[in-house]
């Protein structure tokens, strides 16, 4: 009976010791979001320095992109306004510099073609932009300095980039001054009569014509009411040089223009004259003529198209092409499917039909289909576009895995994968448990099995098993399944019990020997002196240990704290030391003697005497 009671106590002691550990395995501590590391983002210094780099290189579009990226930077909220002000000023400066560059280029072109009045107007516009840019640049410099001081950034890269921006603005200013000087000099020479501004005019025999037809252009070039014979005139169509002609002895010219086959509502035509350096003339540009182009555009009607496309299945696209409600028979058309071009023709009734079958993975999740007609003479091309999404399938995956996994023992994870069309074959399965990764594939029935052994170094805990499915078929979606299991490592669980089990085991062994001895003595003495036998049985407990427990009971009565099953004698002493300050030193000595009695082979009479004195002193002080 005593043996069963002792074993029950041992089991309870083990369970109580393991309870905190098991709780920790099942409910692992969470990560404090306040102390979790933040994702790295580009620094303000790097981003703004790159933006200024692009600005000085006149890559204005890239500059604006980098400025927009500053919205994603993580900075303290109370400093946010400084960064916002800096980026807004930098955005204004970028836009202004871009406009200055464009107006300077336009001014050069106007001067080249002798449009001096227009050039002067552009220069006035440029002057205002330059003043605005200088003011904004000073504001940018002040804002950057404030940002550097507030956020304690390095100022060197910014100073260098600001100086480079000033140099760029100075270059623009110098170009403006040079162009202004050129215009002023030319106008001055015109007033003085040293330079003459010619007059160039053109006309045509029509204001509208079919696409690709031929028209006649007439022109006249004069200067100070004098004709300019044998000079070269360049004719432009839609801002592009198209043909050159020579003036006759009367300064007139006439030519035929074969218009390009382009299908737009109108085209523009003008002529230019550029004098030789030895001639006392400035360049001249004629008036602009607008010609309306006549053409017809067919209509494409899609009669049938699928709403979704499943790869490796045939689908039909049908349509009709008409011109003024009349079918275009045998008309050439192009069908483009995700950049793949197919040439075909309409039927005698103007219908077309095409069968589509997707066998390769497209770059996007949609199929872009474009049907276009080929232009012929006065019939322009027409285009119709269809966007059809690919039908992607979500697979069904069933997984079986043990709820409890013991390290060092092989276990299985099994599962099946299927869709509405049947089992998913040869799909890649990746299983991740902690740092261990296992790969396998589904068989012809869509089933998979993985046999796994976790190493004994794996800690006991609750863990997530991740199963990742990657089918071969691109239209079947990947899928991830997560299952929580509990890992039990016998070594990591038993290890904390060793310091407790060793003394308990030794005590039990000693007790069993003494109990056996008592039984023998009982058999001999019981018939003569049963009272003596009972006294012999009581003496089996070590006197120091008995004194310790009597003392502990008194301390418990005083402070209400018992030792926990998982605590050692020293741990219990540390726990209550502050609460028994007056007797702490004496109880510590008694604890040391008790440990000696439990773990050493024998104790001396002097030890027992000292333990008794300590016990009596502690009891006496506790009464006070």
Number of C-alpha atoms within 10 A of each C-alpha: 5 7 9 9 9 12 12 12 11 15 11 13 17 19 14 14 20 18 12 11 16 18 12 14 18 16 11 12 8 6 8 8 8 7 7 8 8 9 6 8 9 12 14 18 17 10 17 23 19 17 24 25 20 19 25 21 13 17 15 18 13 15 24 19 12 18 21 13 12 17 12 9 15 15 12 9 7 7 12 14 12 16 19 15 16 21 23 14 18 26 19 17 22 27 15 20 24 17 16 24 16 12 20 21 13 16 23 20 13 20 21 18 18 23 19 22 13 13 24 18 11 19 23 13 15 23 16 11 18 20 12 15 21 17 12 19 20 14 17 22 18 13 20 24 16 15 22 18 12 11 15 9 15 11 14 9 15 20 15 13 20 21 13 17 21 16 13 17 20 14 12 18 18 12 16 23 14 12 19 19 12 15 22 14 12 21 17 13 14 16 11 10 11 11 16 19 20 24 20 22 18 21 18 17 9 12 13 15 16 17 24 18 15 13 17 13 18 14 18 21 26 17 14 9 9 12 18 19 17 15 18 16 23 17 23 17 19 12 12 12 14 16 14 13 15 16 19 16 12 14 19 21 21 17 16 12 16 13 17 13 16 16 21 12 12 16 18 14 22 23 26 23 23 19 16 11 8 6 10 15 20 22 21 24 23 21 13 15 15 16 18 16 21 17 17 17 17 19 20 20 13 17 12 12 16 14 10 15 21 17 19 11 11 11 17 12 16 14 17 19 25 18 14 10 9 12 19 21 17 15 20 16 21 16 20 16 17 14 10 8 12 12 12 15 17 20 17 12 14 19 22 21 17 14 10 16 14 16 11 11 12 13 8 10 13 15 18 16 19 17 21 20 25 13 19 11 14 18 17 18 16 17 16 14 14 15 15 16 16 19 15 16 16 14 20 13 18 12 16 12 15 14 11 13 20 19 21 16 11 11 17 14 16 15 18 19 22 17 14 10 8 11 19 24 20 19 22 16 22 17 21 16 15 13 7 12 12 13 12 14 19 21 16 12 14 19 21 21 17 16 10 18 14 20 13 16 11 18 18 23 19 21 17 15 18 17 22 17 21 17 21 14 17 15 18 16 14 17 15 13 14 14 14 15 18 19 20 21 20 14 14 15 17 13 11 15 15 11 10 17 16 12 15 15 12 14 15 15 12 14 14 14 13 17 14 12 14 19 15 12 15 19 12 13 15 15 8 11 11 14 10 13 18 13 10 15 16 10 10 16 13 14 15 25 20 12 19 20 13 14 20 18 14 16 21 13 12 13 11 9 14 13 15 13 14 18 13 14 15 12 13 16 17 13 13 16 16 10 13 15 11 13 17 17 13 16 24 17 14 25 20 14 20 25 17 16 19 18 13 11 8 9 15 9 9 9 16 19 13 16 25 17 14 22 21 14 14 20 17 10 10 16 8 5
